[in-house]
Amino acid sequence: MTDTPVREARETDLDQMLVLWRALELIQGSHRLFPMADDPEGRITGLLKEAIADPESAVFVIDGPGGLLAMAVVRVTGQGHHSMSNARVVELSRVVVQQSERGRGLGKALIEHAARFGKERGATFLTAKLFAGNTEGRTFWQRMGFVPRYEERIKPI
């Protein structure tokens, strides 16, 4: 386990979290097939505020000398009405590490923290979704021990 200090984000971190989110959008934006929603920054700000306020969710961040180096949104939830399982899982989203800080274990630290958060709330699995074309992300998640569960296909109509 890494000694990287991870903490729960506060609303005062929103501006810095938006900077990280914009960096993530540069990575995954070209993989989007659906058009971007109106006011995406307003929507992501709302999502981040909800995660900060909800006891079953959190935004974990790692500080650096000039601001936030990394973040991950975590949400503990059931598998949903389409699943035949009642397992509680930790959904990871918006996991991003500044490009200059990658390879130092920051992503791993966020995942370990999310796992502890989930275990405390009865979760038994971590889940993460990524765009099919995100090869760097795919390599990271595989290195962290995640395995593919299903594949979604889409087609314009």
Stockholm file with secondary structure:
# STOCKHOLM 1.0

chainA/1-157         MTDTPVREARETDLDQMLVLWRALELIQGSHRLFPMADDPEGRITGLLKEAIADPESAVFVIDGPGGLLAMAVVRVTGQGHHSMSNARVVELSRVVVQQSERGRGLGKALIEHAARFGKERGATFLTAKLFAGNTEGRTFWQRMGFVPRYEERIKPI
#=GR chainA/1-157 SS CCCCCCEECCGGGHHHHHHHHHHHHHHHGGGCCSCCCSSHHHHHHHHHHHHHHCTTEEEEEEEETTEEEEEEEEEEEECCTTCSCCCEEEEEEEEEECGGGTTSSHHHHHHHHHHHHHHHTTCCEEEECCCTTCHHHHHHHHHTTCCCCCCCCCCCC
#=GC SS_cons         CCCCCCEECCGGGHHHHHHHHHHHHHHHGGGCCSCCCSSHHHHHHHHHHHHHHCTTEEEEEEEETTEEEEEEEEEEEECCTTCSCCCEEEEEEEEEECGGGTTSSHHHHHHHHHHHHHHHTTCCEEEECCCTTCHHHHHHHHHTTCCCCCCCCCCCC
//
